[in-house]
């Protein structure tokens, strides 16, 4: 495992604080789902689609904390190639992927996972642990999002 479990436990509160700040920014500046996106939110299984906001960005933000930024790089979760990221009810979408329905549905599945698991801390704890132990693309939460989004173009 690229990050020892004791370091993982130290990073979780930092990751949660960063995620909460990012979600607040998305909710404040993002846009509500369109009618088609609301239909897709049902496919994703989102409980509260009215709370979801999407924010177009040129690049997915990286944490300012060096340890957290390094962990994001090690796991491959945040890189210059990251095209979208869900943080509870907020979704970042890189501007060159703004009209990518499959990407947005993928991120909506993660929104539903946040809801089902109980919010930022429980989701990040499970998702990041899966990414560290199984690998980012193979993690069960990631694979579920890939599977559901693969049916949409």
N, C-alpha and C positions, 0 to 999 in steps of 0.2 A: 504494500500500500504506500503510495507516494507521500501521504501525510499521516504521521503517527496518530493513534487514537487520542492521546493526551493533547496534542496540538489541535486536533479536530474539535475537542471540547472547548478549548480556548477560543477557537475561531467562530463557533456557533453564535455567541452573543454579538460579536462584531458583525457577522453576516446578517443577523436579524435586525440590528440597528440600521445598517446600510440599506437593507431591503425596505424597512419601514419608511425611511427617508425618501427612497426612490418611489415607492407606492404613493406617498403623499404628493410628490411632485406630479406624477402621472395623473392622479385624481384631480389635482388642481388645474392642470393645463391640458389634459387630454380631452378627446371627443367621445361622445356616447356612440354606442353601436348603431349602425344603419339597420334598416329593416332586414336586409339579407343577412347581415351579421347576427341579428337577433335570432333568425331562423337557425343559423349555424351554432349559436350558443345552446340551442336545444339539443342538437346533435352531440355537442360536447358534454351536455348534462349540467350546465351551470344552473345553480339554484337561484341566484340573484343577478340576472343579466343587466338589470337597470343600474347596478353599481359599477359595472365594468366601464373603464375608460381606456382609450388607446392614444398613445402619444407618438407622433412621428419624430424621429431623431436622425441625425446624420450618422451617429455612431452610438452603440449601446454604451452607457456610462460604465466606467470601471471604478472600483472602490479606491478612495484616496489612501486608505490604510495599506501600507506596503505588504504586510503579511497576508491580508485578505486579497489584494491584487495578485500576489504571487500564487496563492491557492487557486484563484480563478484561472490563472494561466496554466498551472499544473494540471488541473482537471479538464481544461479545454472549455469551460463553461462561458468564459468571457474572453473574446479575442476580437481582432479587427474583422473577422469573418462572421461573428454572431449577428444574425439577421433579425431576431426577435427574442423577447424575454418577458415572461409573465411574472409579476410580483403581486400575489394575492389578486385583487380586483383591477390592478393596473397592468397594462401591456405596452412595452416598448416595441415599436416596429421601425426598423431602419427605412429611411425614405425610399431607397431603391427596391424595397419589398412591400411598399405600402399597399399595393393592389393584389398581393399574393394571398388568395383565399385559403389555400392549404396551410400556409404558415400561420395565418391568424387562427384557423381552426385548431392547429397544433397547440398554440399558446392558450387558446380557450380551454382545451383539455387540462392544461396545467392549472388554470384558474379554478376549474371544478375540483381538481385534486387538492388545491389549497383549501377550498371550502370543505371538502370531505374530511381532510385530515385535521382541520381546526385552526387554520391560519398560518402565519408566516413561520413561527418557530417549529411547529410539528412538521410542516411540509419541508422546510429546509433541512431539518435534522434527517428525515428519511431520504429525501432526494439526494442530498450531498453525500450521505453515507453510501447510498447505492452507487453513485458516481465514483466514489473512492474505492469501493470494494469490488464492484462488478465492471465498472467502466461507464463513462458517460453515455455512449450510444447504446449500450446493452442494458442499462438500468431499467427495471420494470416500469417505473413511472414514465420514463422517456419512451420506452417501447409502446406503451399504451397510447401516448400522444401521436406517435408515428403511425400506428395502426389506424386510429380513428381518422386522422387527417389524410391518410392515403386514399380514401374514397372520394375526395373532393379535388376538383381542379380549379 
